[in-house]
Amino acid sequence: MLAQGGSAADAAVCACFASCVCEVVMTGLLGGGHGMVWDAAKGRASQLDFFTSVPGLGAPASEPELVELEVAFGDELIRYAIGPQSCAVPGVPAGLRELWSRHGCLDWSRLIEPAIGLAREGVPMPSAHAACLEMLAPVLTLDGGERLLAPRGRLLREGELLVQPGIARALELIAEDPRSLYDGTLGSSLLELMAERGGLITAEDLSSYSPRWREPVETPYAGTSFFSRGGLSGIPEALACLAQLAPLSERERVHALLAALSPEGIETHTTNLVAVDGDGNACVLTTSLGLGSGDYLPGYDLHLNSMLGEIDLMSGRPIPGERVGSMTAPSVAADADGLVLAIGAAGGTRLRTALLGVAAGILDEGLAPQEAIGRPRFHPAGSILNAEPGVNEEALLELEADDWRIRRWSSLHHYFGGVSAIGRDGAAGDPRRSGAGLLLA
């Protein structure tokens, strides 16, 4: 889209629709997200909230009935809650439309055409997605998922085509009617499924949903103004207390980063993308389905989100119409000369760890995006410190002596999150999640 004269927002909207086809193990049209936009002409950052909302408007109050399960991430067991009542009000289609309305310049339907083709013709499964599918198969292959993700009686493998004709039909509806999910054909189908399976979403939930523009949190960091989400993301607080890393040894760097990380949050599954145009405008989008409820919208191959299964992300009793909490942290950094960095991360509880380390590597230590993203990571989980090969061994031994249990992983792994970034020294995606960066001449 950039090569066709589109803006950063056009490119991000197009990529996000494609992501909802290509990365269905991580995200989808029935999820929610957050965005960060840098307007170069105004020198201003804006945050777009299109995350999921608590359902139940116009209905008697009720607590969601959830199905609990555990999924192994390597040696770590992660607890989830799914089922039709875990589905919150989706925000992705409305959010992308709002972003395009304010910052796009190409035709709306043109931005959706590539995703329609990918859904109908199929996309090869990247290695990271195949590995994730293997872990999450007990949920992803429920209901209509088995037909899509295990079409020959076994899970799709790396390089095999994922074909989703139903998503192509859903995208065609959104191209014709951007409000289809909220007061059109897709919305009617979702409400029918809610009635059939006891879900909580009401017609009033859908018709009243709208994205919200918010002011980002600004943190001075390494000679830049760093704009990100506050709240559960924890990024502004972590940056504010992070020691300068450039003068430190690798051993000291491990201790400094660990000291800046606040307690871990709740586990979700996310994906992230970044776009910057020739005028210096930037757009960062992070979207999520949670794990997914295990229910698929009939005829449209769309997996329902499970954000109400992440109930601890919300403070107090859930109130219909309020946003579900989120740890996502799409971010931009700028100085007197304009945009310095556009960055975001996926990875649930590891999102903050991954984004903090990479952003510090680029802004403070002067690394190029690919070098910063490829550097070995570590992540604290309670009293356990998970570490990729290459993390400074001297620091790990000192932490063991200080009663940390060190879990040494055998290779770089998508457990440690996926970061995408565009800086003045290039663009990069995360090899842990088969990510890539592309610069246009």
Buried (B, 14 or more C-beta within 10 A) or exposed (E): BBEEEBBBBBBBBBBBBBBBBBBBBBBBBBBBBBBBBBBBEEEEBBBBBBBBBBBBBEBEEEEBEBBEBEBEBEEBEBEBBBBBBBBBBBBBBBBBBBBBEBBBEBEBBBBBBBBBBBBBEBBEBBBBBBBBBEBBBEBBBBBBBBEBBBBEEEBBEBEBEBBBBBBBBBBBBBBEBBBBBBBBBBBBBBBEBBEEBEBBBBBBBBBBBEBEEEEBBEBEBBEBBBBBBBBBBBBBBBBEEBBEBEEBEBBBBBBBBBEBBEEBBBBBBBBBBBBBBEEBBBBBBBBBBBBBBBBBBBEBBBBBBBBBBBBEBBEEEBEBBEBBBBBBBBBBBBEEEBBBBBBBBBBBBBBBBBBBBBBBBBBBBEBBBBBBBBBBBBBBBEEBBBBBEBBBBEBBEBBEEEEBEBBEBEEBBBBBBBBBBBBEBEBBBBBBBBBEBEEEE
